[in-house]
Amino acid sequence: MVSEEETSIIYGLEFQARSLATLSSPETEVTKFLVGTQTLKIASNQVHVVEVNEENGDLKTQAYPHPCGELWHLHWSPQNESLISTCYNSLTEEGGTHQKCGLWHLTDGVNQLKPLATLDTEDEIRTGYFHPSDAEKFVTSTDSRFVVWDLGKGSATETYSKPVSAKGSHKLTNGKWNPQESGAAFATLQESGIKGWDLRSNSEAWSLEQCHTQCVRDIDYNRNKQHTLSSCGDDGLIKIWDLRSLGNVLTLSGHTHWAWCVRYNPLHDELLLSSGSDASGRLWWAATVASEPSEATMKHSDGPLRQYTAMEDSVYIAEWSGGDTWTFAMLSYDGRLSINKVPKSIKYEILCGRN
């Protein structure tokens, strides 16, 4: 078996980092990742665009100054390759910090982020996501609510706000659009539970209580199978849920500390990625609950396929390439971006099993 070190491409940043995004436009055929630094030297923070040449593995990189704050979350518009969002910690006039969200245009040939809008609320903005299909919608998750913004007139206007966390209760940690319901549904993460919200009726659609024994850190919807999502949390587990029965249909264990991120492969949903604060990433096999079980299903038991341990610090996030579904990246806090490919044997089993 080929070792992970022989197949990895490493890109090192000067500063610590924990935010990573992928270009996932339907038209793209290239592998591009967006990486944000998190240094206390506020004016030194940067956003890096890393493009991978799939033929020879060479990297083309460009760094954009982000002097307004240390980066905690990034997202890349699926409709506009030049549009990104950054959630960052900024300094206040009183000497404290406050977390905002910025929308930016990437300017070709110029190392400059052109500001489009700054989203600011009373609460700390934790994450921000462009709508999966509507270029004029954007959503932010704060400590206590999620807010939908209209980007249609060259600015950002708040159009919908849903309070989720009352004063004194646990704060929200994240939120995600449901890509299968025309973006009319949203899910929020709060302590050990996940809730789904129907934006058309302004009501709670479903709730998974105590789905992890400790804090839920991330979720990802299965784009190929309705009513299905994965979750991960501080118990180190990856879980897959059927939202119709609100039942746990598969649990994957292997992380020895908190699991921070989980991602379905965008086309082959028997494959999942995860990363955690045990300084590792993992590639998982979950074929028995995939959308299209194939002949390859019986060749492996559901569980870990490969463990990636070349990192030396917490791996807060991992992403699949939007241009090549067999390529993925993992970012460790020490500023190391590791770009890898699904093992060829697994790739061929999946492809041959569907012929």
N, C-alpha and C positions, 0 to 999 in steps of 0.2 A: 504494500500500500504506500502511495506517495505521501511523504510527510507534509504537514501543513506549512512548514517553513519553506519548502521548495516551491510551493504554489502561491505564496503570499507576496503581495507588493506592499511595501511600507512607505508611507509618507509621514515625515516627522514635522511637527510644528514647534515653534520656539516656546510657546506658552501652553499651559494646561488647557484642556478642552473637554466639553461634555455635550455639545450640540452638533447634530448631523442631520442633513436632509438629502433627498435624492431627487433628481429631475425625472418626473414621471409623466411627462406630456405624451398623449397618444401618438403624436407624430415623431417622437424622438427615437433614434436608433443608436444614440451614443450613451455611454456611461459617464454621468457627471454627478459628483457629490459636492455638497456645500458643508463646510466645517467652520464652526465659530469658536474663538478662543475665550478663555475665562481667566484673565489676569487682573489682579487688584490694581495694576498700573492702568487705570481706566483708559487713558488716551492711547495706549498701545494695543488695544484689542483689534482683531481683524476678522474678516470673513474670507475664507479661502474657497475658490472654485477649483476642484480637482477633476480633470477629464482623463479617462483611461482609454488608451489605444488598444482595442481588443486584439489586434493582430500581433503586436509585439510587446505589449505590456508597458509601453512608455507612458509617462504622465505629463500632461500639460496643466500647469497650475497658474493661478492668478490670485493675488491677495488684495483685498479691498480694506482700507482703514475703517474701523468702526469705533471712533473715539468717544461715543456717547455712553458706553457702559459695557460691562462684562456680559457675555452672551450665555443665556440659559436655554433658549429654544429657537430653532430655525424651521422654516417651511418654505417650499418652493412651489409657486403657482403651477398647477397642472395645465392651465390654459395659456400662460404667458411665460416663456423661458427667461425673460428679463426682469420678472417681478418676484421678489422674495419678502419674507417677513422675519423680523428678529424680535425676540423677547429678551429684554436686557435690564440689568440693575443699574440705575442711574443715581447720581448724587443729588440731594435736595439742598435748597438754600440753607436749611437748618443744620446741615452737616450729616444728615442721615442718608438712607437709601430708599428708593422706590422703584418698583418694577413696572416698566411700560412695554409697549409693543410698537415697533416701527415698520412701515411698509416702504420698500426701496426698489428703485430700478437699477439693475446692473448695466453699467455703461460699457459697451464694447470698446476695447482698445484703450480705455482710460481707467486707471485704478481709483475709481470713485463710485460711491453709492449715492445715487441721486434720491433725496427724500421725497416720498409721495404723501405720506401722512404719519402722524404720531397718535396712537391710540392710548388714552390715559383714563383711568377710572380711580375711584377712591380706594378700591382694593388693589392688591398686587396682581398684575396680569401674569399668569404662569405659562400659558401656552396660547398659540394663535395658529389657525389653520384656514387656508383658502378652501372655498367650497369645491367639492369634487367635480362639479359640472357647470356651475354658474359662476362666471368670471367676476360678477359684480357683488358676490357675497363673501364674507369673511367672518370668522367666529373667534372670540377670545374666551378663555376660562380664567376666572379670578378666584380668590380665596372662597367666595361665597355665591357666585353666580356665573352664568355664561351669557355672553352678549353677542348678538348677530349684527354685523355692520354692513351698510350698503356702500359699495365703492364706485357706484355708477356715474358720479358727477365730478370725478377728479378729486374727490375728498372722501373721508370716511364719516358716515352718519349712522348713529345707533338706531336700529329699527326694531329690535326685540331684546328683551332682557328677562332672564328667568332666575329668580333667587332660588338657591338650592340649599345653602348652609345657613342656619340661623346663628345669631351671635352666641358664642360660647360652645358651639358644636364643632365637630371636626371640619377642617377646611377641605375644599376640593383640591385634588392633586393633578387632575388632567381631564380632558374631554375630547371626544372624537365624533366627526360626522359619520353617519351610516351611508356608505356610497351606493347602496342598492335601493334606496327609497327616494331617489331624486334629491337627496340632501335634505329631506323634510324631517329627518330624525337625527337625534343627537344623544350621545351617551356621556354620562359624567362619572368620575371616580371619586369616592369619598370614603376614607379610611378603608374598611375591609369589604365595602359593597360597591355595586355598579347599578346605575339607574338609566333607563332609556326614556327619552322624551319625544313626544309627537308635537312638532312645531305647528302643525295645522290645527290641532285641537287645543294646543297649549296645555297639555296634560301629560302625566306620567304614563308611559306605555308598558313598562315592565320594570322589575326590580330583582336583583340578585343580592340577597342579604348574606353577609358572612361568607362570601365566596372564596375568600382566603382567610387563613387564621390570623394574618397580620395585614398590614397596609397593601392595597392594590396599587401597583406602580404604573401599569400600562395595559392597554387592550388593543386588539386589531381585529377588524371585521374580515371575514372570509368573502372576498369579492366574487367567488365562484359558487358559493353555496349560501342561499338565503337563510336568515335566522340563526347564523352561526358566528360566534366570535371566540377569540382566544384572550386569555388574561395571564398576568404574571404578578408576583408580589414578594413581600418580604419573607414569606415562608419558603422562598426558593423554588416554588412550583410553577409550572406552566399548565393551564387548564383550558379546555375547550368546552363551550357551552352551546346547548340548543335553546334558543330564546323562546321557542313555542312551549316547551315543557318546563323551561327554566331549570333544566337538568345538566349536570356535569357529565359529559359523554366520554371524556378522556383526561387523565392527569399524567403529566410527564415530570419526572423528578431527576435531578442531577446537579443543579446548582447547590453549592455548599454555603452560600450566603444569599443576600437579597437578589432577586431577579428584577432588573430594571426595565427591560424592553422585550417585546415579542412582536414578530412580524411574519405574516403569511407570505409565501412566495406568490407574486401576483398572478401567475398562470398555473402553477403546479402546487395545489394546496395540500398535497401530502407532505410538503416541505415547510418547515418553520425555522425561523432564526430566533435566538434569544441571547441576551447578554446580562451580566450581573456584576455585583461588587466583589465577587470572588476572583476578579481579574481574568475572566474567561468569557468566551462566547461559545454557543452550541448550535449545531445543525441537527434538527429533529426529523424523525419519520413519523407521520400520523396518517397513514394511508387508509386505515379502517374507518375513519370518519371524513375522508375526502369526498369531493363532489363526484368524482369519477373513479371508483375503484378499478384497478387494472390487474393484469397478470403479475405486475411487480409487487402488488400488495402482499402476497404470501411469501415473498423472498426475505422480508425483514419483519421483525416484530416492532410495534410502535415503541419508540424510544429514541435515544441518542444515536446519531450516525457518526458525528465527528465533534471533537472538542478542540477548541482553539485557545491555547494557553501561552502564546508568545508575549502577551501583554504583561505589564508589570504593575498595573493599577486598575482601579474599577473601570469596567466597560459599561458606560451608562446607556449606550445606544448602538443599534445596528440597523442597517438599511439594505434592501435589495436594490440593484440597479434597475432603473426604468427603461434602459435600452437593451440590456441583455439579462434575461431572467435567471441565468446561471451564475451571475456575478453578484457579490455582496460585500459590504464594508462594515467594519466594527471600529469604534473609536474609544480608546482608553484615555483616562483622565490625564495621563502624562503627556498627552499631545501626539499620540501615535495612531495614525489611521492605517488599519490593516485591510487590504483589499484581497479577496479570495474568490475562488470558484467552487461550485458544487463538484465533488469528485466525479470523474468521467464515468466510472462504473455505475454510479447512481443515475447520472444523466441518461445514459444509454438504456438502463433498465426502464426508466420512466417513458422514454420515447418509443422503445420497442414494444413496451407493454400496451401502448395505445394504438399501434398500427394494425 
